[in-house]
């Protein structure tokens, strides 16, 4: 395996104050092993970019419960009462972003774009402090591209080079996040010698390290 990643190397890449993208939708497609390793590391003041706040005991919810997250950028937090509580207390800053806008901001960063134009949020509090652009007499908000220091993604299978394929809806945010961070680590169910090139979703050039389930003693 050319990009095999071990726990020690993973932990050495973590730093206080990092911005970290985490794949998954309601924790489906979230690399739980990586989340557990971050909890163990106890790094602090993280900015987490994820579709949602996970659950109190699953996904990025574990990091919130362990007081490691300073800011959460997500589309909703309703499945995690602890996130809502801490948002109300002011101990967790939450930036709520419409889901389609969030994924397009991430995609834009991966494509090298400065941002996107969207009508979503026009006439609501979403447009506060944002640039509004008129095209053909229609108003759009300029939403800047969104990247991160580190992206943690989950895939079904990797080949020995780090090319990835995903399992159904577990694909969700993972491919976009793989293109939008300085460093990208992937957790996979299995590593095989070769993948059919026509099935590859995330090319190996985006991936810096891969951890396979068989190497973590996970069932």
C-alpha positions in Angstrom: 0.0 0.0 0.0 1.7 3.2 -1.2 -0.2 5.6 1.0 -0.7 3.5 4.1 -1.3 5.7 7.2 -0.8 4.6 10.8 -2.3 6.0 14.0 1.0 7.7 15.1 1.3 9.6 11.8 -2.4 10.6 11.9 -2.0 12.0 15.5 1.1 13.9 14.5 -0.9 15.7 11.8 -3.4 17.1 14.4 -2.9 20.6 15.8 -4.9 23.0 18.0 -6.9 25.5 16.1 -7.1 23.4 12.9 -10.0 23.5 10.4 -11.1 20.0 9.7 -13.7 18.8 7.2 -15.5 15.6 8.1 -17.5 13.6 5.5 -20.9 12.1 6.3 -24.6 12.8 6.5 -26.1 12.0 9.9 -22.8 10.2 10.5 -23.3 7.9 7.5 -20.0 8.1 5.6 -18.2 9.5 8.6 -14.8 7.9 9.5 -15.6 7.0 13.2 -12.1 5.7 13.8 -10.6 9.0 12.9 -13.1 10.8 15.2 -12.1 8.5 18.1 -8.4 9.2 17.5 -9.1 13.0 17.6 -10.9 12.5 20.9 -7.9 10.6 22.2 -5.5 13.3 21.1 -7.6 16.0 22.9 -6.6 18.8 20.4 -8.5 21.9 21.1 -10.2 24.9 19.4 -11.1 23.0 16.2 -13.2 24.4 13.4 -15.3 21.5 12.1 -16.9 21.6 8.7 -19.5 18.9 8.3 -23.0 18.5 7.0 -24.4 18.2 10.5 -23.4 17.9 14.2 -23.8 14.1 14.2 -25.3 12.6 17.3 -24.1 13.0 20.9 -22.3 9.7 20.8 -21.6 9.4 17.1 -19.8 11.4 14.4 -18.5 14.9 15.1 -20.8 14.9 18.1 -18.1 13.1 20.0 -15.8 16.0 19.5 -18.4 18.5 20.6 -19.1 16.5 23.7 -15.4 16.4 24.5 -15.2 20.2 24.3 -12.7 20.1 21.4 -14.8 22.2 18.9 -14.7 26.0 18.9 -16.7 26.5 15.7 -19.0 24.3 13.7 -19.9 25.1 10.1 -22.8 22.9 9.1 -26.3 22.7 7.6 -28.2 21.6 10.7 -27.6 20.5 14.3 -31.0 19.2 15.3 -30.0 15.6 15.8 -27.5 16.6 18.5 -29.1 18.3 21.5 -25.7 18.9 23.0 -24.7 21.0 20.1 -27.9 23.1 20.4 -27.3 23.5 24.1 -23.7 24.7 23.7 -24.7 27.0 20.9 -27.3 28.6 23.2 -24.8 28.9 26.0 -22.3 30.6 23.7 -19.6 27.9 24.2 -19.9 26.7 20.6 -20.0 29.0 17.6 -22.3 27.6 15.0 -22.5 28.9 11.4 -25.5 27.4 9.7 -25.3 27.2 6.0 -27.9 25.9 3.5 -26.9 22.4 2.5 -26.6 23.0 -1.2 -24.6 26.2 -0.6 -22.3 24.4 1.8 -21.4 21.6 -0.6 -21.0 24.0 -3.5 -18.6 26.2 -1.4 -16.5 23.1 -0.8 -16.7 22.1 -4.4 -15.6 25.6 -5.5 -12.5 25.5 -3.4 -11.5 22.1 -4.8 -12.0 23.5 -8.3 -9.8 26.6 -7.6 -12.8 29.0 -7.7 -13.2 32.0 -5.5 -16.8 31.3 -4.7 -20.3 30.7 -6.1 -23.4 32.8 -6.8 -26.6 31.5 -5.4 -30.2 32.9 -4.9 -30.6 30.8 -1.8 -30.9 33.1 1.2 -32.0 36.2 -0.6 -34.5 38.1 1.6 -33.5 36.3 4.7 -30.9 36.6 7.5 -28.6 34.5 5.4 -27.8 37.5 3.2 -26.6 39.7 6.1 -23.0 41.0 5.6 -22.7 39.3 2.2 -22.1 40.7 -1.2 -25.2 40.8 -3.4 -24.7 40.6 -7.2 -27.4 41.3 -9.8 -27.3 39.4 -13.0 -30.1 39.8 -15.6 -32.2 41.6 -12.9 -31.9 38.6 -10.5 -30.2 38.9 -7.2 -27.5 36.4 -6.1 -25.4 36.1 -3.0 -21.6 35.7 -3.4 -20.7 32.7 -1.1 -16.9 32.4 -0.9 -15.1 29.0 -1.5 -14.6 26.9 1.6 -11.4 24.9 2.3 -9.8 23.3 5.3 -6.4 22.3 6.8 -7.5 18.6 6.9 -10.2 16.5 5.5 -11.3 13.2 7.0 -13.3 11.0 4.6 -14.6 7.4 4.4 -14.8 5.2 1.4 -15.7 1.6 0.7 -12.5 0.5 -1.2 -9.1 1.8 -2.0 -6.6 0.4 -4.4 -2.9 0.3 -3.5 -2.4 3.8 -4.9 -5.2 5.5 -2.9 -7.9 5.7 -5.5 -11.3 5.5 -3.9 -14.8 4.2 -4.5 -17.7 4.7 -2.2 -20.7 2.8 -0.9 -24.0 4.2 -2.1 -25.2 7.2 -0.1 -22.1 7.1 2.1 -20.5 8.9 -0.8 -22.4 12.1 0.1 -19.9 14.9 1.1 -16.7 12.8 0.9 -15.6 13.3 -2.7 -16.0 17.1 -2.6 -14.1 17.3 0.7 -11.3 15.2 -0.7 -10.5 18.0 -3.1 -10.8 20.9 -0.7 -8.2 20.4 2.0 -4.5 20.7 2.3 -4.2 17.2 3.7 -6.7 14.4 3.2 -6.9 11.1 5.1 -9.3 8.3 4.1 -10.6 5.4 6.2 -11.7 2.4 4.0 -13.3 -1.0 4.5 -10.7 -2.7 2.3 -7.6 -2.2 0.2 -7.3 -4.2 -3.1 -4.6 -4.3 -5.7 -6.6 -2.8 -8.6 -9.8 -0.9 -9.2 -11.6 -0.6 -12.5 -10.7 2.9 -13.6 -14.3 3.5 -14.6 -15.5 3.1 -11.0 -13.0 5.5 -9.4 -14.6 8.5 -7.8 -11.7 10.1 -5.9 -8.3 9.9 -7.7 -5.3 9.1 -5.6 -3.7 12.5 -6.2 -6.1 14.0 -3.6 -5.3 11.4 -0.9 -2.3 11.7 1.5 -3.0 8.6 3.6 -5.2 5.6 3.9 -6.2 3.5 6.9 -7.9 0.2 6.3 -10.4 -1.4 8.7 -8.3 -4.5 9.0 -5.4 -2.4 10.4 -7.5 -0.9 13.3 -9.0 -4.1 14.8 -12.5 -2.7 14.0 -15.2 -5.3 13.4 
